[in-house]
Amino acid sequence: KRHQYRGRYLFIISCTFFLLRITIMETSSGTVRGTCQQMCSEKETLLRETEGLLHQLEALTIKDDNNVDLKTKCLKADPSKTIKQFSRPAAGRAEMNPSDLRPASVLKGTVTYLFESIIPKEHPAWSGIYEFVFDRLRAVRQDMVIQGIVGSDAIVLLEQIIRFHLYASYRLRTSDLANFDPVINNQHLLECLKRLLYLYQITPGCHVNQPEFESVYLLSNLGDNSALSHCLDLRPDIRRNQIIRQSYEISMAYVLRNYARTLRLISKLQCVMCLCAVNPHLSNLRINYLQILSAGYSIKNCTFPILELKQLLCLPSDNETVSLCSQSGLIDMFDNTSSQYVCFNRSMFSQPVESKTAASLPVLDKLLKQTSITTLLLGYAPGCQGVRVPDKATKGIGRGRGRGRRVLDG
């Protein structure tokens, strides 16, 4: 019984240290309130214009007259496009001037501008767009912390920022490490998630998107005991939500090493953000399932259809299925040119050192084509809203009379 709530305590401890750090930052900043009504203060705009620190997305276009300062040979700023840049607080730095801080309404407008005017841009290297938006959203979070912005305003901002990190992790999954670091992106994602879940608890009222982001936290930490325990501690009306139940079943199937059921349940998800959250785990899921299949079907002269294997592994094409089998040592691309069948052999299977095939989900690709990126990130798309709650008679998940038991649908 002592170990029964171990995962729950681990989650509480991790959140305590995180919230302690946030509290120290908020209390040290006092009750300062921002008065800057633009996306970037005039002081910072002038400084960056003089020092040549403007981004191309913030400068006047070539069509505009005098878009370059003749003396400094630097780009001139467009006040309607310039956005506050993130800067680390230096030791001994004077108190932040309210004229350099943006209130919640301006922060919302800044995020909306980034999602409506910057992210949809067609760019050969979208990683450059990501780097710009990532930095500007980090500055938004910094202004939130310094001013101690909480409540519904902070919830809306954090939800939109989390969606950006989730979408970027999927879109840039094939990028080189020099252009996109998934570890850093995931660190900022989890930091925002923990802050958001805390705000859900202390902010009164019904939060429409809470089931979606509780599910995102559960799937981002797939199979983690603390995440599962946190899910069981949610209010019954939230636990009964369809997306919460689906995410819990996916995580439990992963814990039980039932990879076939895990992949099957993932393919039935219709929440874009939840699919983006679980996608980083797909490579390991597929490799582990492939290892089990290679042991179970390791029979002489027994062949397994590639088409059926593609469906079991939720892969988008036969070529990616063959590539994964080849990386696992099940297909010799030089001796065996047939791509119709695979011969499983447990002695031949080997864990890929590094998967050369980026994990992708056909169901997620289909959903992304059906909506615009702007509406998705701002939370206006159908796949971002709270999923319907089943009737009260429908069983959900819970601890069951406080004994820590799981109650699932039959």
Secondary structure, DSSP 8 states (H G I E B T S, - for coil): -TTTTHHHHHHHHHHHHHHHHHHHHHHHTTT------SSS-HHHHHHHHHHT---GGGB--TTSTT-B-TTT--B-B-TTT---------TT-----GGGS--HHHHHHHHHHIIIIITT---S-HHHHHHHHHHHHHHHHHHHHHHT--HHHHHHHHHHHHHHHHHHHHHTTTS-TTT--HHHHHHHHHHHHHHHHHHHHHS-S--TTHHHHHHHHHHHTTT-HHHHHHHHTS-HHHHTSHHHHHHHHHHHHHHTT-HHHHHHHHHH---HHHHHHHGGGHHHHHHHHHHHHHHHT--TT--EEHHHHHHHTT-S-HHHHHHHHHHTTS--TTT----SEE---TTT----SS-SS----HHHHHHHHTS-HHHHHHT-SGGGS------TTS-----STTS-------
